[in-house]
Amino acid sequence: MNAPARAALFAAFHRELAANRVSRFLQVHLALAAAAGCLPLFTPDEASQTAPLWTLHAVLYCLSLSALLLGLSSAHAEADEFPLLFAQPAPRWAWLLGKSAAIALLLTAAALLLVLPTALLGGTLATLVSLAAAAGGVTLALAAVGLGLGFWVRDGVRGLLAALGVWFALLFGTDLLLLAVSGAPWIHGRPGVWVALLMANPLDTLRVTVLFSVEHAAFAGLDAGGIVGWWLAHAWVWLAMLLAAWTGTAFAAGLAGARRRLDA
C-alpha cells in the first residue's frame, strides 16, 4: 500500500469514527445491543441458556435493520463531497476501506455488548465468544450491504425504502418464498436446491447455526443427510464463509457505486 492510499485509509477511518459520535443510527444500534444483552439478567440462574436466543432475536429483528441503516447513512453522509474527496491523489478503495474499518470497529463493540452481561455472570466463554462473533459478522455484512446500497441509490427516501425492502426480503421474503414452493413436486425431487436457497440467506443461516449448534435443537424427522448433514456438521464454517462473501460482494458493489456516481 503506497503512502497516498495509506493516508486516505486512515483519514477516512478517523473521519468515520468522528462522524458516528453523533449518529442516531449508531446510538440506536448500541442502545438495542445493550438492552438485549441485559435481558438474560432477568433470569440469572439460566443466563447462559437464555443468552443465545436473546442474541439471535436481537440480531434478526433489531440489529440487522439498524446496521443496514447505519451503512446507508454512512454512504449518504458524504455524497455531496464525492467530487472533492475523489479528486485527491488516492485510490477510492482505500477511502472506502477506511470507512468500512471504522464501521466494523463500532459494530464489534456493539456485538460485545450483547454478551458482556452474561459473561460477567460467569457464562460459558466459548459460547459467548461464538455468539458475539456471529452477531458482529452478520451486522457487519448488513452494514456493508447498506453502504453499497447508499452509493447506488443516492436519494435519501429511495435509499431508505430500498434498504427496508432488502431487510424485509432477507428476514421474511426468502422464507415465504420457500414455504410457498415447498409443496411443488419439482422441489421435492430437488431438495438440495431448496436448502441451498436457505443457506444463501445470512439471517436464515444465523438462525439455523444458533438453534442447532448452540441450542442443540433436534426435530423429529429431520433429514440430516446430503447438504443438510454437511451444513449442520459445519455450521460455523459455513456462516463465516457466507458472511465473508456477503461483505466482500457488498464492498465491491459499493466501490462500483462510488465510481459510478462520480464518473457518470
N, C-alpha and C positions, 0 to 999 in steps of 0.2 A: 504494500500500500504506500503510495507516494505521499509527500507532505501535504499537497492541497486536499487530497481525499481524506487524510487523517484529520486535518484541521476542520474540514466540513463535517466529518462524523462527530467529533467532539463538540463542535459548536451546536449542531442540531440536537445532540443528546442533552446538553445543558439547557438549551432553549426550551426543549420539550418538558423537561422537569420543572423549569420555572413557570411555564405556561399552565401546567396542570395543577399548580398550587391553588389556583382559583377556579379550577374546572368543576362545575357542578356534577358532571357525569362521573368524574373520579370520586368526588365526595360521596355521591350516592352509592357508587360501587363499593367503596371502603366501608360505608355505614352498613350496607347489606351484608357484606362479608363478616363484619364484626358481630352483627346481630345473629347471623346464622351460626357463627362459632360459639356464641354464648348459649344457644338453645340446649345443647346437651347438659349444661349445668343444672337444668331443672330436674334432671334425673342423674345425680352424681354417682349413684351406685351402678348405673348402667351406661355411663357416658361413652365408654369405648364401643359399646354395641350400638348406640343410637347415633354417634357422630357420623358414620359413613352415610346413613340415609339422610340426615340433615344436610350434609355436604352435597350429596347427589342432587337433592331437590333444590337447594340454593343455587347450584350451578345451572341446572336445567331451566328453572323458571324465573330466575332473577339475574344472576351474574352473567349469563351468556348474553342477555339483551343489553345490560349496562356496558359490558366490554365491547360489544358491537357498536354501540352508540359512542363510546369513548374513542374508538378508532375513527369513526365517521367524523366526529367533531374535530379530531386532530388534523384530519385531512382538510377540512373546510376552514380551519383557523388561519391558515397561511395561503389560501388560494389566491388572494389579491396580491400577494408578494412573490408569486412564482416568477414573473419576468425579472425581478431584481435578484432573487435567490439563485435562479438557474443561469444568470449572466455571470456568476462568479466562476473562476477557473478551477472548478472542482466537479467531479462526476456526480450525477444525480443519485446514483445508487448509494453513495456514501452519505448524502443528506438523508435519504430515506432510511438507511440502516441506522443512523443515529437516532432518528425519531422512534424507530421500532425498538431499539435497545432500551430507550427510556420508558416506553410503554411496557415492555417486558419486565423491567425492574419494578414498576409500580404494581403490575398485576401479580407478580411473585409475592410482593409484600401482602397484597390482599388475600392471596391463597393461604399464606401462613396464618392470617387472622382466623381462617375457617377452622383450624385445628389447634391453635395455640392454647385456648382454654382447656380443651380436653387433654392436651399434653401436660399441662400444669397439674391436672388431677391424677396424672400417672397412667395415661392411656398407653396402649401398645404403640411404641415409637415407629416400628416398621410400617404398620398400617397407616398411621397418621402421615408419615412422610410420603407414602404412595398416594394417599388421598390429596395431599397438598400439591404434589407434582401433577396429578391428573387434572385437578381443578385449575392450576396455573396454566397447564398446556392447553386445555380447552378454551379458557378465556383469552389466552394469547392468540390462538388460531382465529377466534371470532373477532378479536380486535384487529387482526391483520386483514380479515375479510372486510371489516368496516373501513379500514384505512384505504384499501384498494378500491372499495366502492365509492368512497368520497372523492377520489381522484377522477373517477369516470362520470359520476353524477355530481356536478358542481353545485347545482341549485340546492339550497338547504331543505326546502319542503320535499322536493322529489327525492333527495338523498335519504331523508328520514323515512319516507314511505317505502323506498326500496329496501332500506335496512330492516324495517318491520316485516316486509314481505319475505326477505331471506330468513329472518329468525323464525317466522311462523312456518315456513316450509321445512326448516330443519327440525323444529320442535314437534310439529303436528303433520305437516304435509307428507313426509315420507311414510310415516306410519299409516296415515289414512289411505294413501295410495296402495301400500302393500296389503292393507286389510281389505281394500276393495277388490283386488285381483287375487286374493288368496284362494278363492274357490274356483278359479279358472282351471280347466284341465291342462292347459299349456303350462301353467305354473306348477301343477302337481307333478308333471313329468320332468321339470327342471327346477327342483328346489334350491339348487346352488345359486341360481340367478336371483331368487327371492332373498336369500340370505346375503348375497353379495351387495345388493342394494342397501340392506340394513347395515352392513359393515362399513359402507362408504359414508355414512352419516356420523359425524363425530359425537353428537349428543346421544344417539342410539348406542354407539359403541361404548361411551362412558357408562350409560345405564346398564348395559349387559356386563361390563367389566366389574362394576361395583357389586351388582347383585350376585354374580356367580363367583367372582374371585375374592371378594371381601366378605359379603354376607353368606356365601356358600349356599345359595338358593338351589334347590333341586326339585324340579317339577316333574310329576309323573308323566311318563310317555314321551319325554324329551328325546329326540333322535340326536344322539351325540356323535354320530358317525360323519365321515366326509368333512366338508368345510366347516360344519358346526363343531365337530370334535376338535379340529385344528384351532378354531377360534377360541374355544373355551380353554384349551390347553396353553395357548399363547396370547391370552387376552391383553396383558400389559404390553407385550411386544407389539401387537397389532395396534393398540391405542397410540403408542409412541410413534410408530411409523405413519399412521394416518394423520396425526396432528402435525407431524413434521411436513407431510405432503401438503396438507391444507395451508399451513403457514407459509411454506415456500411458494406455493402457487399464488396465494394472495399477495405476497410480496412482489412477485414478478408482475402480476396484474396491476398492482399499484404503481410500480415503476413505469410500466407501459402507459398507464393513465396519466401520470405526471408528465411524461414526454409528449403525449398526445395533446394535452391541454396547452402546452407552450408552443409546440411546433405546428399545430393545426392552423 
